Amino acid sequence: MSSTEEPSAVERKVLDYLHRHGIARGSRILVALSGGPDSLCLLCILHRLKGRYPLALNVAFLDHGIRSRREMDKDLEFIQQTCSNLGVDLSWDRLPHGVLAQRARSTGRSLEEVARESRYNYLKTTASEKQCEYIALGHTADDQVETLVMRFFQGVDLSGLPGIPEKRDFIVRPLYDCTRPQIIRYLSDFNLSYLTDTTNEDRRYLRNAVRHNLLPAAEQIFPGFRGSLLSLSKKLSRLRAYVDSESKRRLLWRSTRGGYRISGREFLAVPGVLRVFSITGLLNSLAVERKRIPYRFLSRVEDDRFVRLRRIVLSGYGIRLYWRGEQLILAMDVVGHSEKGYFIVIRGGNRIVVPEAGLIFESGGSRGGAVPVLLRSARSGDSITLGGGSRAVRKLFAEWRVAKQECWKIPILEDRRGTVAVFGSLFGYRDRFRDGLSSERGKALKSMVHRHDVEVE
């Protein structure tokens, strides 16, 4: 598109988004491309707008190893041809078939959630490598409606009801105000073909069931419900921003070893809802998944009497809030026994203490760039690629003659491809690293984890 050509309605919405969120001309953006209508439309619009709003575009594609290899090869060929036609750089990767399904089963999470986590990790790593300032996702107004409906029926609190944010840090969603029919019409107007993911019709996945079963029924009873939901989302976003601002202003947590501290008197002087949101605001810095902690668990701090009378106010879901003298301490809470072990999400730039195992993990990097996904204790079924084949971690422990009750202490490092490392040397055994890692990378990983005599509160 030239600088004098009039943009279409969808393009105007994208331009408005770029202006509204202060994305400067010339910014380097990594576009997440699946080949479907939404992501393809996003890439084509950003490319067409280069005369009016120039941006440096890179593209990333991840094969999750869920669909058949033959099907994904066709998709990859289409994506490669699309990027070649547009003259944009493509980065892509492929996960071994079935690895995400196995991870979902072993962790008790949905395949959708595990796939989304892997995709975001890959995008962040690629953005760091390509020095992109933003990652652009093809979420639309329809995705927002589906998310709001799912979260409502799942019983989320105020933190979840605003739905998908327009922008979060370096994650941008330029199609946020566009509907799916508008996008399909745009692609048709410009004669642009796109891929159809067969899994989008599989109603065993929650989002598909909501999209194909629940929303059409709601549309028949409440024809304007989509607009009402989107309006409610914006109102709740403003309310959430206000509550967050108030909690940060009135509750001043200070850093302490392995966590944060605050005067108990100061904590109890504010309304209970601000206490809850002050805690949720610190969870990311503690490398704890906020969305995994139910509000009913955190809501205990709304009760003044409960907070005053219990030495350990909260314990579970990866956090612990407890009294130390007149101070309240918020820190990570790691279950220290063989039945449960520990499971910690690594985001980058974190210092994580596992007191029961006597470990400290110090990760570097930014935006999750080169940082592994998980630090955890071993589970049944864990394996690592050694000598060109898969080796069960439990067999390594048997060879090392690790006492059964001590196995949970030995840290496992895991990324989207599976087990990266088993750090046996921390307890007098051997370190084992996945095939393909350079010796320098192995040394760097090993230096991140070390023993430490940690005082257990």
N, C-alpha and C positions, 0 to 999 in steps of 0.2 A: 504494500500500500504506500502510495506517495503521500507527502505531507499535506497535499491539497485534496486528496480523495476523501470523500465523506465516509466515516466509519458506520458499520451496521449497528443495530440496536444492541446486540450482544457485545460487539467490540466497544461500544460506548460504556457499557457496564464494566468491562475490564479496564478501560482507561480511567474511569472514575475510581475504581478500586486502587489502581497504581498511584493515582494522585492522593487519594484519601489516606493511604498508609505510608506515604512519603518514600516510595521506592524510586530512587533516583535514576534518571536516564543513564544508560551505560552500565548499570548494575549487572553482575554476573549471576545468572539464575540457572539452577539445575531443575529441569522439568521431569517429574516422575511420569513415565509413559508406559502404559499397559497395552496400548493399541485400541482400547475401547473408545466409545464416542466422546466421553468427557475429557480424558487426558489428551486424545488426539485433537479435539477442538481447542483445548488450551494451548497446545504447542503451535497449532496453525495460526491462532489469533495473535499470540506473542510474536510469531515470525512475521505475520502480515503487518503488524503495527510498527515494524522497525523503522519505517520512514518517518513516522510521526512520533514514536516513542522507542528509540533504539535501546535494545538490551542484548547482552552477550549470553547466548543460550547454549546450555549443555543438556544432554538427555541421559537418563538412567533407566534401565529395565532390569527387573529381577524375575527369573523363573523360580517359583517357589517349590518346584518338585511335587506338585499336587496333581496336575493334569498329565496326560500321556506325553512321552518324549516326542512322538510324531506330531502331535497337535502343537506342542510348544515350539518345535522347529519351524513350523509354518508361521506361527506368530512372530518368532524372532526374525525370520526372513522378511516379513511385512514391515516390521519396525526398522530393520536395517535399511530397507529400500526407502521408507519414508524419510528417515534422517539423511540419507544420501541425497534425496531429491531436494530437501530443504537446505542442505549444506551445513548441518549441525553435527557436533561431535556426540557420539553415542558410547556410553559405558554400560556393560551388561555382565551379569553373573548368573550362574545356575546352581541351585542347591540339589544335592542328591535326592533322587525320588524317594518319597516316604519319610524323610528325616523329620519334617515338621509334624507329620501325623504322629510319629513316635514320640516326639517331644510333647505334643499336646496330651497324649495318653499318660505319659510318665509324670507330668506336672498337674494333671487334672484341669487343664484349661481347654478352651475351645480352639479348634483349628484356625478359625478366623482370627482370634486374638494372637496366637503364636505367629501366624503368617504376617499380620500387621506389624508386630514387633520386629520380625526379621527384616521386613521391607524398610521400616524406618531406620533400623541400624545400618542397612546397606546404603540408604540414601544419605545419611549423615556422613558415613565414611567416604562416599564418593564426592560429596560436596566439599569435604575437607581436602581431598586429594586434588580436586579441580579448582580449588580456591573460590568456590561459589559463595556469594553472600546470602543467597536465599535458596530454599527448596520450594518449588511450586507444585501444588497438588491440585487435582481436578475435581475437588469436591464442589457440589452444586447445592442449590436450595433444596432439591429433592433429597439429597443425602442428609441435609440438616433435619428435614422433617422426619425421615426414617430414624435418625439417631434420637431425636426428641421422644418419639413414640416408644422406642426400645427402652430408653432410660426411665421414662415415666413408669412403665409397667415393671421395670426391674427395681423400682423403689429408691432411686437415687435422691440425694439431698440437693440443696441449692447449688453446690459446686458442680453438679452434673447436669442440671436442668437447662442451663443456657445452651447446651449442645456443643456443636463444633465451633471453635472460635474462628473469627475471620482471619486472624493472624496471631501467631504465637511465636515470639522471638524471631527466628529466621525462617519459620514455616509460613508460607503465604498461600492463599486460596483465591486466585483472581476470578474464578467463576462462581464465587459465593452467592451472588445475587441472581444468577441465571438458573432457569428451570431446565429440566431435561428435554421437554418438548422444544424449547427455544434452541437448545444445542443441536438436536436432531435436524431442526429446520435449517440452521446455519450450515451444517455439513451438507445437507441436500442442496442448498442454494449454491454452494461452491463445488458441488459434485465431488465431495471428498468421501472416500470409502473408509471403513473402520472395521475392527475385529469384533466378534461376538464371543464372549467367554461362556462356554457351556455350563460352567459351575454357577453362573448367575441365575440359572433356572432351577437349581437344586434347592428345594425348599427345606432340606434338612438344616441348611444354614439359616441362622436367625434372621439376618437382614433380608434374605430372599423371601422368607416366610412372611415377614412384615410387609415387604414391598408387594408381593403377589396376592396375599390372603387378607391381611388386616386393613391396609390402606384403601383398597377398592371398596370394602364394606363401609369404612368410615366415610368415604367420599359420597356414598349413596345417601347416608343419613345427614351428614354435615358437609354440604358441597363446598363451603368456604373454609374448611378446617385448616388447610395448609397455610393460608395467609394468617389465620389467627394464631397458629402455632409459631410461625416465624416472628410475628409481632410479640408474642409472649416471650420468646427467646431473647429478643433484644431488650425487653424490659428487665428480665431476670439477669442479663449480663450487666446492665447498669447497676442493679441492686447488688449483685455479687461484687462488683468493683468497689462500691461504697463500703460494704461490710469488710472487705479485705483491707481497704485503706484505713478504716477506723480501728481494726484490730492491730495493724502495724503501728498506728499512731499512739494507741493507748497501752499497748503491751510491748515493752522493749526487752526482748530476749538478748542475752549476751553469750558470746561463744565461751565454751568451756571444753575440757578434754573429752572428745568423743561426742559432743552434743551442745546443748544450750541450757542456760539457767535464767531464772527470773525470781524476783522477790515474791513469796507466797502472798503477801499482803496486796501487792500490786495486781497479781493474777486474780485474786478474789474480789477486787474492787470494781471489776467491769462486768457487764451482763454476760451470762453464760454462753450465748451464741458467739460473742467475740472471742471467748477463750477457745472454742472449737476451731474457729477459722484462723486464729493465731497459730495453733498447732499444725493445721493442714498446710499453712503457708511455709512451714519449715521442713516438711517431709521430703521434698525433692533434694534439699541439701543434705539430708540424712540418707539419701539413696534408697528411700522407701517409696513404693508405688502407692500414691495417694488414692487412686481409684479402687484399690483393693481393700481399703479400710472402711468398713460400714459406719455410717453416721451414728448408729445406735451404740457402737463401741466408744466413739469419741464423745458422745453426748453425756457421758457420765460426769464430765468436768463441769457441766452446767449446774450440778447439785453442790451447793456450798458445803453442806454437811459431809457429803461423800468425799470431797476433796480434802477437808480438814482432818477427817478421822482415819484415813487410810495412809499408811506409810508409802505403799506402792499404789498410786492412783490408777494408772493404766499399765497393762502388761499384755502384749500380744500384737499380732499383725506386723511384727518387725519393730515396734517402738515400746519404750518404757518411760513413764512419767512418775517420778518419785520424789519424796522429800529428802533433803539433806540439810538438817538444821532448819533455818527459816527460808531456805531457798527450794524452789521446785526445779528439778533437773529433767530435761527431755533428751533421751539418747536412744540409740538403736538397741533393740532387745532381741538377742539371738538365743534360741532354745538350745541348751547345751546337753543333749543326750542322744544316744544312738538312734532312738526311734524317730526323731524329727530332724536333728541336725540344723544346718543354717542354709539360707538361700537369699543371696543379696544381688540386687541389680546394680551394675556398674555403669555410671554415666560419664565419667571423666572428671579429673581434678578433685577426686574424693579421697579422703583418708578414713578408712573403715576399720573399726576395731571389733574383733571377735574374741571377747574376753575369755569365754569358757574354753576355747581352744588355744588361747595365748597367741593370737595372730594379729598382725596389722597388714592391711592391704592399702598401698598408696599408689593411686593411678594418676597418670598424667594425661595430657592431650586436652582438646576442646571439642565441643559438640559431639562427643562420643566418637571422634575420628578414628583413632587406632586402638580404642579401648574395648576389651572383651565385653560380652553381654552379661555374663553371670559369674559370680564366685559362690561356690556352694559345696556342701559335703556330698559324698558319693551316694548314689541310689542304686537299687537293684536294676540291672539291665544296662548300666553305663558301659561304654566301650570307647577305645581310642585306636586310631589307625597307626600301627607300628609295623615296620618291615614289609609294607605293601599290603597288610591285611588287618582285619579288625581284631582287637584284643580286649577281652572283658576286664574291666578294672578290678573286679573281685578276684580274678586270677593273679593280677599283679600283687594285690594285698596278700594273697595266699603264699606267693613266692617270697614276699618280704617277711612273712610270718608276723603280720600285724595282728595284734590281739583284736578279737571281734568287737569288743566294747570301745576300742580306740579308732576304728576305721572312720567314723564320722568326722574326726578332727582333720583328716588329710584333705586339703583343699583341691577342688576340681575347678578348672577354669574352662568355661564353655562359651563359644560364639555361635553364630547362626549355622555353622557347618557341623557342630557337635563339640566333642571334648577337644580342647586345645592342649591342656597340660594337666598332669597329676603331680603335685608338689610333695613328693615323699621325703625329700632331703630335710624339710623343716622338722621332721621327727626321726631322723637318722636313717631314712631309706633312700631310694633313688628318685630322681626327677625323671619323668618321661614326657616327651613332647611329641605332638602329632607329626607324622611324616610331612615333609615339605617346608617345615619351619627352618629358617636359617639359624646357625649357632648364635648369631648376634641377636636375633629376635628372641630366641630361647633365654639368653642371658638377661635381656631387657625385661621379659616377663617374670623371670625368677627374682629379679631385684625388686619387683613390686610387692612381693609377699615375704614377710619375715617374722620370725618368732619375737615375742615381746612378753615380758612379765607384766601383765596388766592387772591392776587392782580391780577385783570384781566387787561392785557396790553391793 
